Amino acid sequence: YHDVVVHPGGDSKVKLQLVAAAPPQAAPAELKGTMRTWDVPVPGALPHDPAVDPKGNIWFTLQMTGHIARFNSDTQEWKLFKVPTPDSGPHGLVSDAAGNIWFTENYAGKIGRWDAKTGAISEYTTPTAKDPHTPVIGPDGALWFTAQQSNLIGRLDLATGKISEYSVPSQNANPYGIVSASDGALWFCELTGGKLGRVDPKTGAITEFAPPNSNMRPRRLVALSDAIYFTDYGGGRLGRLTLGDKKFKLWDSPSGGDSEPYGIAADSTGKIWYAESGGKANKLVRFNPAVEVFNTYPMPVQNSSVRHIARDARGRLWMPLSL
């Protein structure tokens, strides 16, 4: 409706312009599917970041018991391997092409390697990083990792075992999740710095990117062909940085500002999956970037706290429930 005032004795002209109204935002529909859970065979383990080896086995770190664990989803069999250093706090892990498992020892300042042929574990001490956190195999074939309070990005040469360290430009940035992207670089989250960082694997040079006029606490990220998607843990949002123009876009997560988005992955069709780890949310969320539509799936266990997600060759998503 428009209020139109007509003055007596004069001509009144009114120009109306019709503007299409934005459609109302529909509530995200719940996804249909099946989620299954298994108990870790050691109590109080606090399972962390999953990885899939070339044979399809699922690996987890058991941070509080000092193990790395292998799970065969076909036979339902677990196999645990004790890390040599006591109270090392194994955190993130990744498989290389040969099936060797590389993992961070968050409490001990070490990187561990499980040998796929012998089952033996060897360890590499970092020069100064006290708390290596998330590892990834980089485009150069080396193991790259974040170190939170140490405010470093590390690189371990798989052939020589040599470790190099690179300081994050912003102080107290708290580098967290890290991925290898299609632009040939490593990208990582700065949890308390509110930025995304880019590492040139040839030089170790780090460039930081922050969205304009927006405070965020990015925690985990996943790389697609043209963009980086990340969970904004502090702001309750999903974010995207386009690799070409380095522009940000943020969406409110379905459960709102207290939903604490955390672990994230992408499926084979380019859809984004992430966990709302906030106690009242406790949902798995799917986001379709093509139409910017969210769908949700309730987690089967309360207070799941999914910190990381891995996708296997069958398209299944594996999530440690760090209860």
C-alpha positions as CSV (number, residue, x, y, z in Angstrom):
1,Y,0.0,0.0,0.0
2,H,1.1,3.5,-0.8
3,D,-0.1,6.8,0.9
4,V,-0.9,9.3,-1.8
5,V,-1.7,13.0,-0.9
6,V,-3.8,15.0,-3.4
7,H,-3.8,18.8,-3.1
8,P,-7.0,20.6,-4.1
9,G,-6.7,23.0,-7.1
10,G,-3.6,21.4,-8.4
11,D,-2.4,18.5,-10.5
12,S,-1.0,15.5,-8.7
13,K,1.1,12.9,-10.4
14,V,2.1,9.7,-8.8
15,K,4.6,7.2,-10.2
16,L,4.4,3.7,-8.8
17,Q,7.1,1.1,-9.3
18,L,6.3,-2.5,-8.5
19,V,9.2,-4.3,-6.8
20,A,9.2,-8.1,-6.5
21,A,9.2,-9.1,-2.8
22,A,11.7,-11.6,-1.6
23,P,10.1,-15.0,-1.0
24,P,9.8,-15.9,2.7
25,Q,12.7,-18.0,4.0
26,A,11.4,-21.5,4.6
27,A,12.6,-23.5,7.6
28,P,15.2,-26.0,6.6
29,A,13.7,-29.4,6.0
30,E,15.0,-32.4,7.8
31,L,17.0,-34.9,5.7
32,K,16.0,-38.5,5.4
33,G,18.6,-41.1,6.0
34,T,20.3,-43.4,8.5
35,M,23.1,-42.7,10.9
36,R,24.8,-45.5,12.8
37,T,27.1,-45.3,15.8
38,W,29.8,-47.6,17.2
39,D,31.3,-47.5,20.7
40,V,35.1,-47.0,20.8
41,P,36.5,-50.0,22.5
42,V,38.3,-48.0,25.3
43,P,36.4,-45.8,27.7
44,G,37.1,-42.1,28.0
45,A,39.0,-42.0,24.7
46,L,37.8,-38.7,23.3
47,P,38.0,-39.7,19.6
48,H,39.2,-37.1,17.3
49,D,39.9,-36.4,13.6
50,P,39.1,-39.3,11.2
51,A,40.9,-40.3,8.1
52,V,40.5,-43.0,5.4
53,D,43.4,-45.1,4.2
54,P,43.8,-46.5,0.6
55,K,42.1,-49.8,1.7
56,G,39.0,-48.0,3.0
57,N,39.8,-48.4,6.7
58,I,38.7,-45.6,9.0
59,W,41.3,-44.2,11.4
60,F,40.7,-42.0,14.5
61,T,42.9,-40.6,17.1
62,L,42.0,-41.3,20.8
63,Q,43.3,-38.2,22.4
64,M,42.9,-39.0,26.1
65,T,44.1,-42.6,25.9
66,G,47.1,-42.0,23.7
67,H,46.1,-44.4,20.8
68,I,45.5,-44.2,17.1
69,A,42.6,-46.5,16.1
70,R,41.7,-48.4,12.9
71,F,38.1,-49.5,12.2
72,N,37.1,-51.9,9.5
73,S,33.5,-51.0,8.6
74,D,32.9,-54.3,6.8
75,T,34.1,-56.6,9.6
76,Q,33.3,-54.2,12.5
77,E,36.8,-54.8,13.9
78,W,38.8,-52.3,15.8
79,K,42.6,-52.3,16.1
80,L,44.4,-49.9,18.6
81,F,48.0,-48.8,18.4
82,K,49.6,-47.2,21.4
83,V,51.6,-44.0,20.8
84,P,55.2,-44.4,22.3
85,T,55.2,-41.1,24.1
86,P,53.0,-41.1,27.2
87,D,50.2,-38.5,27.5
88,S,51.0,-37.2,23.9
89,G,47.4,-36.3,23.1
90,P,47.2,-37.6,19.5
91,H,44.8,-35.2,17.7
92,G,44.7,-35.0,13.9
93,L,45.7,-37.7,11.4
94,V,46.0,-38.3,7.7
95,S,46.9,-41.2,5.4
96,D,49.5,-40.9,2.7
97,A,49.3,-42.7,-0.7
98,A,51.1,-45.8,0.7
99,G,48.7,-46.1,3.6
100,N,51.1,-44.8,6.3
101,I,49.3,-42.8,8.9
102,W,50.7,-39.5,10.0
103,F,49.3,-37.9,13.2
104,T,49.9,-34.9,15.4
105,E,50.8,-35.3,19.1
106,N,49.1,-32.2,20.5
107,Y,50.5,-32.4,24.0
108,A,54.0,-33.5,23.2
109,G,55.2,-31.3,20.3
110,K,55.7,-34.3,18.0
111,I,54.5,-35.8,14.7
112,G,53.9,-39.5,14.6
113,R,54.0,-42.0,11.8
114,W,52.4,-45.5,11.7
115,D,54.2,-47.7,9.2
116,A,51.6,-49.5,7.0
117,K,54.0,-52.5,6.4
118,T,55.3,-53.1,9.9
119,G,52.7,-51.4,12.2
120,A,55.6,-49.6,14.0
121,I,55.2,-46.0,15.1
122,S,58.1,-43.5,14.8
123,E,58.0,-40.0,16.1
124,Y,59.5,-36.6,14.9
125,T,60.0,-33.8,17.4
126,T,59.1,-30.3,16.2
127,P,61.7,-27.6,16.5
128,T,59.5,-25.2,18.5
129,A,55.8,-26.0,17.9
130,K,54.5,-27.3,21.3
131,D,51.0,-28.2,20.1
132,P,50.8,-29.5,16.5
133,H,47.1,-29.8,15.7
134,T,45.7,-30.6,12.2
135,P,47.7,-32.2,9.5
136,V,47.2,-32.5,5.7
137,I,49.3,-33.8,2.8
138,G,50.1,-30.7,0.7
139,P,50.4,-30.3,-3.1
140,D,54.2,-30.7,-2.7
141,G,53.8,-34.1,-1.1
142,A,54.9,-32.9,2.3
143,L,52.9,-33.1,5.6
144,W,51.7,-29.6,6.6
145,F,50.2,-28.9,10.0
146,T,48.9,-26.2,12.2
147,A,50.1,-25.4,15.8
148,Q,47.6,-23.5,17.8
149,Q,49.1,-21.6,20.7
150,S,52.5,-21.8,19.1
151,N,51.0,-19.7,16.3
152,L,52.9,-21.7,13.6
153,I,52.4,-23.6,10.4
154,G,54.7,-26.6,10.1
155,R,56.0,-28.6,7.2
156,L,57.4,-32.2,7.5
157,D,59.3,-33.6,4.5
158,L,58.1,-37.3,4.3
159,A,61.3,-38.5,2.8
160,T,63.8,-36.9,5.2
161,G,61.8,-36.2,8.3
162,K,63.0,-32.5,8.3
163,I,60.5,-30.1,9.9
164,S,60.3,-26.4,8.9
165,E,58.1,-23.9,10.7
166,Y,56.5,-20.6,9.6
167,S,55.1,-18.0,11.9
168,V,51.5,-16.7,11.3
169,P,51.7,-12.9,10.8
170,S,48.9,-12.1,13.2
171,Q,49.7,-12.7,16.9
172,N,47.6,-15.1,18.9
173,A,45.8,-16.2,15.7
174,N,45.3,-19.8,16.9
175,P,45.8,-21.6,13.5
176,Y,43.4,-24.5,13.5
177,G,42.0,-26.6,10.5
178,I,44.1,-26.8,7.3
179,V,43.4,-28.0,3.8
180,S,45.1,-28.2,0.4
181,A,43.2,-26.2,-2.3
182,S,42.9,-26.1,-6.1
183,D,45.0,-23.0,-6.3
184,G,48.1,-25.0,-5.3
185,A,48.2,-23.5,-1.8
186,L,47.4,-24.5,1.8
187,W,44.6,-22.7,3.5
188,F,43.9,-22.6,7.3
189,C,41.6,-21.1,9.8
190,E,42.6,-18.6,12.4
191,L,40.2,-19.4,15.2
192,T,40.9,-16.3,17.4
193,G,42.4,-14.2,14.7
194,G,39.1,-14.2,12.7
195,K,40.8,-14.7,9.4
196,L,41.7,-17.4,6.8
197,G,45.4,-17.9,6.0
198,R,47.0,-19.0,2.7
199,V,50.4,-20.7,2.6
200,D,52.6,-20.8,-0.5
201,P,54.1,-24.3,-0.3
202,K,57.2,-23.2,-2.3
203,T,58.2,-20.4,0.1
204,G,56.2,-20.9,3.2
205,A,54.9,-17.3,2.8
206,I,51.6,-16.7,4.6
207,T,48.9,-14.3,3.4
208,E,45.8,-13.5,5.6
209,F,42.3,-12.7,4.6
210,A,39.5,-11.3,6.7
211,P,35.9,-10.5,5.8
212,P,35.0,-6.8,5.9
213,N,32.8,-5.6,8.9
214,S,32.4,-9.1,10.4
215,N,33.8,-10.7,13.4
216,M,34.1,-14.5,13.0
217,R,35.9,-17.5,14.6
218,P,36.6,-19.9,11.8
219,R,37.4,-23.4,12.9
220,R,37.4,-26.0,10.1
221,L,37.3,-25.7,6.4
222,V,37.0,-27.7,3.1
223,A,38.2,-26.8,-0.4
224,L,36.1,-27.1,-3.5
225,S,37.3,-26.3,-7.0
226,D,36.6,-22.6,-6.8
227,A,36.2,-21.8,-3.1
228,I,37.0,-22.5,0.5
229,Y,34.0,-23.2,2.8
230,F,34.5,-22.8,6.5
231,T,32.5,-23.1,9.7
232,D,32.3,-19.9,11.8
233,Y,32.2,-21.5,15.3
234,G,31.8,-18.2,17.2
235,G,29.2,-16.6,14.9
236,G,27.0,-19.6,14.2
237,R,27.5,-19.3,10.4
238,L,28.8,-21.0,7.3
239,G,31.3,-19.0,5.3
240,R,32.8,-19.0,1.8
241,L,35.9,-17.4,0.4
242,T,36.0,-17.5,-3.4
243,L,39.5,-18.3,-4.6
244,G,39.5,-16.1,-7.6
245,D,38.5,-12.7,-6.2
246,K,39.0,-13.5,-2.5
247,K,35.6,-12.3,-1.6
248,F,33.7,-13.6,1.5
249,K,30.1,-14.6,1.9
250,L,28.5,-15.7,5.2
251,W,25.2,-17.5,5.9
252,D,23.5,-17.9,9.2
253,S,23.4,-21.6,10.2
254,P,19.9,-23.1,10.6
255,S,20.1,-23.3,14.4
256,G,21.3,-19.8,14.9
257,G,24.1,-17.9,16.5
258,D,24.7,-20.4,19.3
259,S,24.9,-23.5,17.0
260,E,28.7,-23.6,17.0
261,P,29.4,-25.0,13.6
262,Y,32.5,-27.3,13.7
263,G,33.5,-30.3,11.6
264,I,32.9,-29.9,7.8
265,A,33.3,-31.9,4.6
266,A,32.1,-31.9,1.0
267,D,30.4,-34.7,-0.9
268,S,31.0,-35.8,-4.5
269,T,28.3,-33.5,-5.8
270,G,29.8,-30.4,-4.3
271,K,27.3,-30.1,-1.4
272,I,28.7,-29.0,2.0
273,W,28.1,-31.0,5.2
274,Y,28.9,-29.7,8.6
275,A,28.0,-30.3,12.2
276,E,26.2,-27.8,14.5
277,S,28.0,-28.8,17.8
278,G,26.1,-26.5,20.1
279,G,24.2,-28.5,22.8
280,K,20.8,-27.2,21.8
281,A,21.5,-27.6,18.1
282,N,23.3,-31.0,17.8
283,K,22.5,-31.4,14.1
284,L,24.2,-32.4,10.9
285,V,23.6,-29.8,8.2
286,R,23.8,-30.1,4.4
287,F,24.2,-26.9,2.3
288,N,23.6,-26.8,-1.4
289,P,25.8,-23.9,-2.8
290,A,24.0,-23.9,-6.2
291,V,20.7,-22.8,-4.6
292,E,21.9,-21.7,-1.1
293,V,19.5,-24.1,0.6
294,F,20.1,-25.8,4.0
295,N,18.8,-29.1,5.2
296,T,19.3,-30.7,8.7
297,Y,19.6,-34.1,10.3
298,P,19.4,-34.6,14.1
299,M,22.4,-36.3,15.6
300,P,21.5,-39.6,17.3
301,V,23.6,-38.8,20.4
302,Q,23.3,-35.7,22.6
303,N,26.3,-33.3,22.8
304,S,28.0,-35.0,19.9
305,S,30.6,-32.3,19.4
306,V,31.7,-33.4,15.9
307,R,35.1,-31.8,15.5
308,H,36.0,-33.2,12.0
309,I,34.4,-35.2,9.2
310,A,35.9,-37.5,6.6
311,R,34.3,-38.9,3.5
312,D,35.2,-42.4,2.2
313,A,35.1,-43.8,-1.3
314,R,31.6,-45.0,-0.9
315,G,30.4,-41.5,-0.1
316,R,29.8,-42.1,3.6
317,L,30.6,-39.5,6.1
318,W,32.6,-40.5,9.2
319,M,32.4,-38.4,12.4
320,P,34.0,-38.9,15.7
321,L,31.6,-38.1,18.6
322,S,33.9,-36.4,21.1
323,L,31.5,-36.8,24.0
